[in-house]
């Protein structure tokens, strides 16, 4: 598998020459990088890349795993699913158009449930009861959320406090590489809300997009999701345990459009709940973050209830992507759907559509990924009343080769 892993890395990096988003991070040997050239993707390149992907899949299938350890079996399945994603991307670069559901299955090893309008109406009805004031639900929601907007001049102090708390809670349960660290940058004109750029050697650059208002709940969300115990920890542990210690070369590259991303986004989102079980999050926000942001915490519990209902509406983003990518809706119809059932402002809906255009079915990784990770951990005893078991299972997911299909078994 070491030989196949090396060829997988070279293949992935070669594909990345023709899609700038395909390789999210690489910190492996320089001799695996392809030579720079200006050639555009063509039929000859397609045949070369596809032939390589097929030969690596054939080699994997020919291996005997009878005497393999459990970790080696996980590695085998991980490599196979990652190579399938590479093969799918090669097809897509060659002009093959998959449906939303076909793409999600081929790239992310996931089946995406369909949620109809009735599902979203139920949460909207609950929001209607919760939100104060008069007007449409969208108008009332936007007006209500404005009370919880972090002033731009206070962003750094609020985020620093959230990051420090998330790190402290993570270190109590997970041993990290002693030199791990990250820096935070505030940027504009991006299609995403925040991004972790992992640089290798246990170091990340986390960028936070300030194009749109940032509300108080985003402090913990982003600190945990992008940092501790989310993306930064996930990447650092894979590098430390699998690339540095075991010399498994496939963990020196992070292929964005692959099953690894569903695990990464699912654990990053579930990590928020792991780090702040029960009422611990709202307690910390009220006692520390609200004062730092200069906000009134008297309605924090109500805001939390509103956010719980909004979580259900996140699946409206999947339906927007499904119908837009399948050609059933145009841009205006997609934006109107996001405003109606995701309760986004027009500006926010347009920004989300930009994300769909660039990253396509990747949107499923946040909520479907969370659901798969949550069900796996709770099914194996990591419930809210067994914090140590939950951290143990969570750490294992961050430190070992995992696939969405494997977690569903």
Residue pairs with C-beta under 8 A, 6 or more apart in sequence:
1 60
1 63
1 72
1 75
1 76
1 79
2 247
2 248
2 249
4 56
4 59
4 60
4 79
5 79
5 248
5 249
5 250
6 32
6 249
7 52
7 56
8 56
8 79
8 82
8 83
8 86
8 250
9 28
9 32
9 249
9 250
9 252
9 253
10 32
10 34
11 49
11 52
11 53
11 56
11 83
11 86
12 22
12 23
12 82
12 86
12 253
12 255
13 23
13 26
13 32
13 33
13 34
13 253
14 34
14 49
15 22
15 49
15 86
15 89
15 90
15 93
16 22
16 23
17 34
17 37
18 40
18 41
18 45
18 93
19 89
19 93
19 257
21 256
21 257
21 358
21 359
22 89
22 255
22 256
22 257
23 253
23 254
23 255
23 256
24 198
24 254
24 255
24 256
24 261
25 197
25 198
25 199
25 200
25 235
25 253
25 254
26 33
26 200
26 252
26 253
26 254
27 198
27 199
27 200
27 201
27 239
27 252
28 243
28 249
28 252
28 253
29 249
29 252
32 249
32 252
39 45
41 93
41 94
43 94
46 90
46 93
46 94
49 90
50 87
50 90
50 91
50 94
53 83
53 86
53 87
53 90
54 87
56 83
57 80
57 83
57 84
57 87
60 76
60 79
60 80
60 83
63 76
65 72
65 73
65 76
68 76
71 400
71 401
74 400
74 401
74 402
74 406
75 248
75 250
75 401
77 401
77 403
77 405
77 406
78 250
78 259
78 260
78 401
78 402
78 403
79 250
79 401
81 109
81 258
81 259
81 403
81 405
82 250
82 255
82 258
82 259
82 260
84 106
84 109
85 106
85 107
85 108
85 109
85 255
85 257
85 258
85 259
86 255
86 258
88 98
88 103
88 106
88 107
89 107
89 257
91 98
92 98
92 103
98 106
99 325
99 326
100 112
100 321
100 322
100 323
100 325
100 326
100 361
101 111
101 112
101 322
103 325
103 360
103 361
104 110
104 111
104 112
104 361
104 364
104 368
105 111
107 257
107 258
107 259
107 361
108 257
108 258
108 259
108 261
108 262
108 361
108 362
108 364
108 365
108 404
109 259
109 262
109 403
109 404
109 405
110 259
110 262
110 364
110 365
110 368
110 369
110 372
110 404
112 318
112 322
112 361
112 364
112 368
113 315
113 368
114 319
114 322
115 315
115 316
115 318
115 319
117 341
119 312
119 315
120 312
120 313
120 315
120 316
120 341
122 312
123 309
123 310
123 312
123 313
124 137
124 313
124 341
124 343
126 309
127 137
127 141
127 306
127 309
127 310
127 343
128 137
130 302
130 305
130 306
130 309
131 137
131 140
131 141
131 144
131 306
132 140
132 144
133 140
133 143
133 144
134 140
135 143
137 343
138 339
138 340
138 343
138 345
141 306
141 343
142 345
144 303
144 306
145 213
145 215
146 213
147 295
147 296
147 299
147 303
148 215
148 216
148 217
148 295
148 303
149 213
149 214
149 215
149 216
150 158
150 214
150 215
150 216
150 218
150 219
150 293
150 295
151 293
151 294
152 210
154 292
154 293
154 294
155 186
155 208
155 210
155 214
156 184
156 186
157 292
158 216
158 219
158 289
158 292
158 293
159 184
159 208
159 219
159 222
159 223
161 219
161 288
161 289
161 292
162 219
162 220
162 222
162 223
162 224
162 289
163 184
163 223
163 227
163 228
165 223
165 284
165 288
166 220
166 223
166 224
166 227
166 228
166 229
166 275
167 227
167 228
169 228
169 229
169 275
169 276
170 176
170 228
170 229
170 233
170 275
171 228
173 229
173 388
173 391
173 395
174 229
174 233
174 237
174 391
174 395
174 398
176 202
176 233
176 236
176 237
177 202
177 236
177 239
177 240
179 201
179 202
179 203
180 202
180 203
180 232
180 236
181 202
181 203
181 204
182 196
182 203
182 204
182 205
182 206
182 227
182 232
183 204
183 205
183 206
184 206
184 207
184 208
185 205
185 206
185 207
185 208
186 207
186 208
186 210
187 207
187 208
187 209
187 210
188 209
188 210
188 211
189 211
190 207
190 209
190 211
191 351
191 354
191 355
191 357
191 358
191 359
192 209
192 355
193 208
193 209
193 212
193 218
193 222
194 206
194 207
194 208
194 209
194 222
194 225
194 226
195 206
195 207
195 209
195 226
196 204
196 205
196 206
196 226
196 227
196 230
196 231
196 232
196 235
197 204
197 205
197 206
197 207
198 204
198 231
198 232
198 235
198 236
198 254
199 205
200 239
200 252
201 239
202 236
202 239
202 240
204 226
204 227
204 231
204 232
204 235
204 236
206 222
206 226
206 227
206 232
208 214
208 222
211 351
212 347
212 348
212 351
216 285
216 289
216 290
216 293
216 295
216 303
217 285
217 303
217 307
219 285
219 289
219 293
220 272
220 276
220 281
220 284
220 285
220 289
221 272
224 230
224 268
224 271
224 272
224 275
224 276
225 231
225 268
225 269
225 271
225 272
226 232
226 268
227 233
228 271
228 275
229 267
229 271
229 274
229 275
229 394
229 398
230 267
230 268
230 269
230 271
230 272
231 264
231 268
233 271
233 398
234 263
234 264
234 267
234 268
234 398
235 254
237 395
237 398
237 399
238 251
238 398
238 399
239 251
239 252
241 399
241 400
242 248
242 251
242 399
242 400
242 401
243 249
243 251
243 252
251 401
254 260
254 264
255 261
256 362
257 362
259 403
259 404
259 405
261 362
261 365
261 369
262 364
262 365
262 368
262 369
262 372
262 404
263 369
263 373
263 397
263 402
263 403
263 404
263 407
264 365
264 369
265 365
265 366
265 369
265 370
266 365
266 366
266 368
266 369
266 370
266 371
266 372
266 373
266 374
266 404
267 369
267 373
267 394
267 397
267 398
269 366
269 367
269 369
269 370
269 373
270 370
270 373
270 374
270 377
270 394
271 394
272 281
273 374
274 390
274 391
274 394
276 284
277 384
277 387
277 390
278 384
282 300
282 301
282 304
285 297
285 300
286 297
286 300
290 296
290 297
290 300
291 297
310 343
313 341
313 342
313 343
314 342
314 366
314 367
315 367
316 337
316 338
316 341
316 342
317 338
317 342
317 352
317 363
317 367
318 363
318 364
318 367
318 368
319 337
319 341
320 329
320 334
320 337
320 338
320 342
320 352
320 353
320 356
321 356
321 360
321 361
321 363
321 364
323 329
323 333
323 334
323 337
324 330
324 331
324 334
324 353
324 356
325 356
325 360
325 361
329 337
331 353
334 349
334 353
334 356
335 346
335 349
335 350
335 353
336 349
338 344
338 348
338 349
338 352
338 353
339 345
339 346
339 349
342 349
342 352
344 352
355 363
356 363
369 404
372 404
372 407
372 408
373 397
373 407
375 407
375 408
376 393
376 397
376 407
376 408
377 390
377 393
377 394
377 397
380 389
380 393
381 389
381 393
382 389
382 390
382 391
382 392
382 393
382 394
383 389
383 390
384 390
397 407
